[in-house]
Amino acid sequence: MKVFISLPMANKSDAKIKEEMEWVSNYIKGEYAFDNPDLVEILDSFIEEYPPEGVNRRKGVWYLGKSLEILAQAQLAVFVDDWRKARGCVIEHNVATAYGTPALEVYIP
């Protein structure tokens, strides 16, 4: 099963985002892998590349487009913590549900 993780990223360091994604990845694998880690593939939705020149004011849209390309591969979309407060996460959720990708909410303790 291919899993997409959506979490709010605004005002977080890259290290914090990766830490949260790692926690969610481990949680999902623990819940769905049933002692067989090959059953779950976490799609890497942390985009490290930068938008091309000229995308300065709309770089959020550029990143959203990249994340939707990744979401298109998913069999499960996981939405983390305050995802409803993040525009990109809300759009990803809308796309996932509109196109029939099952969605799950996860809260990091």
NUZA-61430 format. One line per field, with one value per residue: z, y, x of N, C-alpha, C, O in turn; residue number from 1. Coordinates in nm, 2 decimals. Each point is the difference from the previous one (the first is absolute). Layout:
N
n_up <- Z	...
n_north <- Y	...
n_east <- X	...
ca_up <- Z	...
ca_north <- Y	...
ca_east <- X	...
c_up <- Z	...
c_north <- Y	...
c_east <- X	...
o_up <- Z	...
o_north <- Y	...
o_east <- X	...
k <- NUM	...
END
This chain:
109
n_up <- 0.00	-0.17	0.10	-0.01	-0.02	0.13	-0.06	0.19	-0.17	-0.03	-0.10	-0.19	0.19	-0.12	0.12	0.02	-0.16	-0.02	0.13	-0.07	-0.14	0.10	0.10	-0.13	-0.07	0.15	0.02	-0.15	0.01	0.15	-0.10	-0.12	0.14	0.18	0.10	-0.09	0.09	-0.04	0.21	0.12	-0.13	0.12	-0.04	-0.15	0.20	0.05	-0.02	-0.09	-0.15	-0.14	0.12	-0.17	-0.13	0.15	0.12	-0.07	-0.17	-0.17	0.12	0.10	-0.12	0.01	0.18	0.00	-0.13	0.10	0.13	-0.12	-0.05	0.16	0.03	-0.17	0.11	0.09	0.17	0.05	0.06	0.01	0.13	-0.06	0.19	0.03	-0.02	0.18	0.12	-0.07	-0.05	0.05	0.21	0.05	-0.06	0.14	0.17	-0.02	0.00	0.20	0.13	-0.05	0.10	0.18	0.02	0.01	0.12	0.02	0.16	-0.04	0.18	-0.07	0.05
n_north <- -0.12	0.08	0.05	0.08	0.10	0.00	0.13	0.05	0.14	0.07	0.14	-0.11	-0.06	0.07	0.12	0.21	0.14	0.07	0.18	0.21	0.10	0.10	0.20	0.19	0.09	0.12	0.21	0.15	0.08	0.17	0.19	0.10	0.07	0.07	0.17	0.14	0.02	-0.22	-0.06	0.04	0.11	0.03	0.07	-0.02	0.03	-0.13	0.18	-0.16	-0.12	0.09	0.14	-0.07	0.02	0.17	-0.13	0.17	0.11	-0.10	0.11	0.16	0.18	0.15	0.13	0.19	0.17	0.12	0.17	0.18	0.12	0.14	0.21	0.12	0.06	0.19	-0.12	0.12	0.08	0.06	-0.01	0.15	-0.12	0.15	-0.22	-0.05	-0.04	-0.21	0.22	0.04	0.05	0.21	0.14	0.02	0.13	0.22	0.07	0.04	0.17	0.20	-0.01	0.08	0.20	-0.22	0.06	0.08	-0.04	0.16	-0.13	0.19	-0.21
n_east <- 0.08	-0.12	0.20	-0.21	0.20	-0.19	0.16	-0.12	-0.01	-0.21	0.14	0.00	0.09	0.18	0.15	-0.06	0.05	0.21	0.05	-0.06	0.13	0.18	-0.03	-0.02	0.19	0.12	-0.06	0.06	0.21	0.02	-0.05	0.16	0.16	-0.11	0.10	-0.16	0.21	0.04	-0.07	0.18	-0.14	0.19	-0.21	0.16	-0.09	0.18	-0.13	0.14	-0.13	0.16	-0.13	-0.13	0.18	0.02	0.13	0.12	-0.09	0.10	0.15	-0.12	-0.02	0.17	0.03	-0.13	0.07	0.16	-0.07	-0.06	0.18	0.07	-0.09	0.08	0.19	-0.08	0.10	0.18	-0.20	0.22	-0.18	0.17	-0.03	0.16	-0.02	-0.12	0.18	0.00	0.06	0.22	0.04	-0.03	0.16	0.18	-0.04	0.03	0.21	0.12	-0.06	0.10	0.20	-0.12	0.10	0.04	-0.18	0.21	-0.14	0.15	-0.01	0.10	0.08
ca_up <- 0.00	-0.01	0.09	-0.01	0.13	-0.01	0.13	-0.01	0.00	0.02	0.12	0.06	-0.07	-0.08	0.10	0.07	-0.10	-0.02	0.13	0.01	-0.11	0.04	0.10	-0.06	-0.08	0.09	0.05	-0.11	-0.02	0.11	-0.01	-0.12	-0.06	0.05	0.01	-0.14	-0.04	-0.14	-0.03	0.01	-0.06	0.03	-0.11	0.06	-0.03	0.04	-0.12	0.04	-0.10	0.01	-0.13	-0.10	-0.01	-0.05	0.08	0.13	0.08	0.00	0.02	0.07	-0.11	-0.07	0.09	0.00	-0.12	0.01	0.10	-0.06	-0.08	0.09	0.05	-0.10	0.01	0.13	0.03	0.12	0.04	0.15	0.03	0.13	0.09	-0.04	-0.15	-0.04	0.01	-0.10	-0.13	-0.08	0.05	-0.03	-0.14	-0.02	0.06	-0.10	-0.12	0.03	0.01	-0.13	-0.09	0.05	0.08	0.14	0.09	0.14	0.09	0.10	0.09	0.07	0.15
ca_north <- 0.12	0.12	0.09	0.14	0.08	0.15	0.07	0.14	0.02	0.14	0.04	-0.12	-0.03	-0.13	-0.10	-0.02	-0.06	-0.14	-0.07	-0.03	-0.10	-0.12	-0.05	-0.05	-0.12	-0.11	-0.03	-0.06	-0.13	-0.08	-0.03	-0.06	-0.09	-0.14	-0.07	-0.01	0.14	0.02	0.03	0.15	0.08	0.14	0.09	0.12	0.12	0.12	0.05	0.07	0.09	0.13	0.04	0.07	0.14	0.06	-0.06	0.06	0.04	-0.11	-0.12	-0.10	-0.07	-0.09	-0.11	-0.08	-0.08	-0.11	-0.10	-0.07	-0.10	-0.11	-0.05	-0.08	-0.14	-0.05	-0.08	0.06	0.14	0.02	0.15	0.01	0.10	0.12	0.01	0.08	0.14	0.02	0.00	-0.11	-0.12	0.00	-0.03	-0.15	-0.08	0.01	-0.07	-0.14	-0.04	0.01	-0.10	-0.13	-0.05	0.00	0.10	-0.03	0.11	-0.05	0.11	-0.03	0.03
ca_east <- -0.08	0.08	-0.06	0.04	-0.02	-0.02	0.01	0.03	0.14	0.03	0.07	0.08	0.13	0.00	0.02	-0.12	-0.09	0.05	-0.02	-0.14	-0.03	0.05	-0.09	-0.12	0.04	0.01	-0.13	-0.08	0.06	-0.03	-0.15	-0.04	0.10	-0.02	0.14	0.06	0.02	-0.02	-0.14	-0.02	0.10	-0.03	0.05	0.08	-0.07	0.08	0.06	0.12	0.05	-0.05	-0.08	0.08	0.00	-0.12	-0.11	0.02	-0.12	-0.09	0.07	-0.08	-0.07	0.10	0.02	-0.13	0.00	0.09	-0.05	-0.11	0.06	0.03	-0.13	-0.06	0.05	-0.03	-0.12	-0.05	0.05	0.00	0.00	0.06	-0.02	-0.08	0.00	-0.12	0.05	0.10	-0.06	0.05	-0.06	-0.14	-0.01	0.04	-0.11	-0.11	0.04	-0.01	-0.13	-0.07	0.05	-0.02	0.11	-0.04	0.07	0.01	0.05	0.10	0.04	0.12	-0.02
c_up <- 0.00	0.08	-0.02	0.14	-0.03	0.14	-0.02	0.01	0.03	0.14	0.07	-0.07	-0.08	0.10	0.07	-0.09	-0.02	0.12	0.01	-0.11	0.04	0.11	-0.06	-0.08	0.09	0.06	-0.11	-0.02	0.12	-0.01	-0.12	-0.06	0.05	0.00	-0.14	-0.05	-0.15	-0.04	-0.01	-0.07	0.03	-0.11	0.06	-0.05	0.04	-0.12	0.03	-0.11	0.01	-0.13	-0.09	0.01	-0.04	0.08	0.14	0.08	0.01	0.02	0.08	-0.10	-0.07	0.09	0.01	-0.12	0.01	0.10	-0.06	-0.10	0.08	0.05	-0.10	0.00	0.12	0.00	0.13	0.02	0.15	0.02	0.15	0.08	-0.05	-0.15	-0.05	0.00	-0.11	-0.14	-0.08	0.04	-0.03	-0.15	-0.03	0.05	-0.10	-0.12	0.03	0.01	-0.13	-0.09	0.06	0.08	0.14	0.08	0.14	0.08	0.11	0.08	0.07	0.14	0.04
c_north <- 0.12	0.11	0.14	0.06	0.14	0.06	0.15	0.02	0.15	0.02	-0.12	-0.01	-0.13	-0.11	-0.04	-0.08	-0.15	-0.09	-0.04	-0.11	-0.13	-0.07	-0.06	-0.13	-0.12	-0.04	-0.08	-0.15	-0.09	-0.05	-0.08	-0.11	-0.14	-0.08	-0.02	0.14	0.02	0.03	0.15	0.07	0.15	0.08	0.12	0.12	0.13	0.04	0.09	0.10	0.14	0.03	0.07	0.15	0.05	-0.05	0.06	0.02	-0.12	-0.13	-0.10	-0.08	-0.10	-0.13	-0.08	-0.09	-0.12	-0.10	-0.07	-0.11	-0.13	-0.07	-0.09	-0.14	-0.07	-0.09	0.03	0.13	0.02	0.15	0.01	0.12	0.11	0.02	0.09	0.15	0.04	-0.01	-0.12	-0.13	-0.02	-0.03	-0.15	-0.09	0.00	-0.08	-0.15	-0.06	0.00	-0.11	-0.14	-0.06	0.01	0.09	-0.05	0.12	-0.06	0.12	-0.05	0.04	0.10
c_east <- 0.09	-0.08	0.06	-0.03	-0.01	0.00	0.03	0.16	0.04	0.06	0.07	0.13	-0.01	0.02	-0.13	-0.10	0.04	-0.02	-0.15	-0.04	0.05	-0.09	-0.12	0.03	0.01	-0.14	-0.08	0.05	-0.04	-0.15	-0.03	0.10	-0.01	0.13	0.06	0.01	-0.02	-0.14	-0.03	0.12	-0.05	0.05	0.06	-0.07	0.07	0.08	0.12	0.04	-0.07	-0.07	0.10	-0.01	-0.14	-0.13	0.00	-0.13	-0.09	0.07	-0.08	-0.08	0.09	0.02	-0.12	-0.01	0.09	-0.06	-0.12	0.04	0.03	-0.13	-0.06	0.04	-0.06	-0.13	-0.06	0.07	-0.02	0.01	0.03	-0.04	-0.10	-0.01	-0.11	0.04	0.10	-0.06	0.04	-0.06	-0.14	-0.02	0.04	-0.12	-0.12	0.03	-0.01	-0.14	-0.08	0.04	0.00	0.12	-0.05	0.09	-0.01	0.06	0.09	0.04	0.13	-0.01	0.11
o_up <- 0.08	-0.01	0.00	0.06	-0.07	0.08	-0.10	0.08	0.02	0.10	0.12	-0.12	0.03	-0.02	0.02	0.04	0.00	-0.01	0.03	0.03	-0.03	-0.01	0.03	0.00	-0.04	0.01	0.03	-0.02	-0.03	0.05	0.01	-0.09	-0.06	-0.05	-0.01	-0.07	-0.04	-0.12	-0.06	0.04	-0.05	-0.03	0.09	-0.12	0.00	-0.04	0.05	0.02	0.07	-0.11	0.04	0.07	-0.09	-0.03	0.09	0.11	0.09	-0.04	-0.02	0.02	-0.03	-0.05	0.00	0.01	-0.04	-0.02	0.03	-0.01	-0.04	0.01	0.04	-0.05	0.01	-0.08	0.03	-0.02	0.05	-0.05	0.09	-0.06	-0.04	-0.05	-0.11	-0.06	-0.01	-0.03	-0.06	-0.08	-0.03	-0.03	-0.08	-0.06	-0.03	-0.05	-0.08	-0.06	-0.03	-0.09	-0.06	0.02	0.06	-0.02	0.05	-0.05	0.06	-0.05	0.06	0.04	0.12
o_north <- 0.02	0.02	0.02	-0.02	0.06	-0.04	0.03	-0.05	0.02	-0.06	0.01	0.02	-0.08	-0.11	-0.12	-0.09	-0.09	-0.12	-0.12	-0.09	-0.11	-0.12	-0.11	-0.09	-0.11	-0.12	-0.10	-0.09	-0.12	-0.11	-0.09	-0.07	-0.09	-0.11	-0.08	0.05	0.11	0.03	0.04	-0.02	0.04	0.00	0.06	0.04	0.11	-0.07	0.11	0.09	0.01	-0.05	0.06	0.05	-0.06	0.04	-0.06	-0.05	0.00	-0.11	-0.12	-0.12	-0.11	-0.11	-0.13	-0.11	-0.11	-0.12	-0.12	-0.10	-0.11	-0.12	-0.10	-0.09	-0.12	0.02	-0.04	0.02	-0.02	0.06	-0.06	0.11	-0.03	0.11	0.06	0.08	0.11	-0.11	-0.07	-0.08	-0.10	-0.08	-0.06	-0.10	-0.10	-0.07	-0.08	-0.10	-0.09	-0.04	-0.10	-0.12	0.10	0.01	-0.05	0.07	-0.10	0.11	-0.10	0.11	0.04
o_east <- 0.09	-0.12	0.12	-0.10	0.08	-0.07	0.07	0.06	0.12	-0.04	0.03	0.01	-0.09	-0.06	-0.02	-0.06	-0.08	-0.04	-0.03	-0.07	-0.06	-0.02	-0.04	-0.08	-0.05	-0.02	-0.06	-0.07	-0.03	-0.03	-0.09	-0.04	0.05	0.00	0.10	-0.09	-0.03	-0.03	-0.10	0.11	-0.10	0.12	-0.05	0.01	-0.06	0.10	-0.02	0.08	-0.11	0.03	0.10	-0.09	-0.07	-0.11	-0.06	-0.01	-0.09	-0.04	0.02	-0.03	-0.05	-0.01	0.01	-0.04	-0.04	0.01	-0.02	-0.06	-0.02	-0.01	-0.07	-0.07	0.02	-0.09	-0.11	0.12	-0.11	0.09	-0.07	-0.01	-0.11	0.01	0.01	-0.08	0.04	-0.06	-0.09	-0.04	-0.05	-0.09	-0.07	-0.02	-0.06	-0.09	-0.06	-0.03	-0.08	-0.08	0.06	0.00	-0.03	0.12	-0.10	0.09	-0.04	0.02	0.01	-0.04	0.00
k <- 1	2	3	4	5	6	7	8	9	10	11	12	13	14	15	16	17	18	19	20	21	22	23	24	25	26	27	28	29	30	31	32	33	34	35	36	37	38	39	40	41	42	43	44	45	46	47	48	49	50	51	52	53	54	55	56	57	58	59	60	61	62	63	64	65	66	67	68	69	70	71	72	73	74	75	76	77	78	79	80	81	82	83	84	85	86	87	88	89	90	91	92	93	94	95	96	97	98	99	100	101	102	103	104	105	106	107	108	109
END
